[in-house]
Amino acid sequence: MEVRGHAGFAELGKDPICAGASTLAMTAAQCVKSMETAGRLRKKAHIVIRGGRVLVTAKPREEFWNEAKHLFWVGETGMRLLSEAYPGYIQVKKEK
């Protein structure tokens, strides 16, 4: 999951769309860290949180694949809800 940029709905620090997207991305990052701590990942998670960008990458162990897939699905669903509520301010792109 990667979240980057500014929605432009309101000024920096006061934008509810950015706050929502950031909360979803940070929650996904924390869930991945929890999976890592519990030994559910094949290798260390890759998490970057810096300057308007959050990147979260995980390689779950096979038996925890559905758990990881679900947590990213929840994040994607939240982002889609934001994009539907505020069209033109947030884009969701799904990459294979």
JOZI-V593186 format. One line per field, one symbol per residue. phi: phi as a letter, one per 30 degrees, with the letter a starting at -180 (. if undefined). psi: psi as a letter, one per 30 degrees, with the letter a starting at -180 (. if undefined). burial: I if it has 16 or more other ideal C-beta (glycine too) atoms within 10 Angstrom, else O. Layout:
phi=???
psi=???
burial=???
This chain:
phi=.bbbjbdidbdeibcdddddddddddddddddddddediccdaedcbbbahibbbbbbbddedcedddeddddddddddddddddbejcbccbccd
psi=kkklakegellkfgjfeeeeeeeeeeeeeeeeeeeeefgflelkljkkjkhgkkkkkkjllefgeeeeeeeeeeeeeeeeeeeeeikffkkkkkk.
burial=IOIOOOIOOOOOOOIOIIOIIOOIIIOIIOIIOOIIOOOIIOOOIOIOOOOOOIOIOIOIOOOIOOOIOOIOOOIOOIIOOIIOOOOOIIOOOOOO
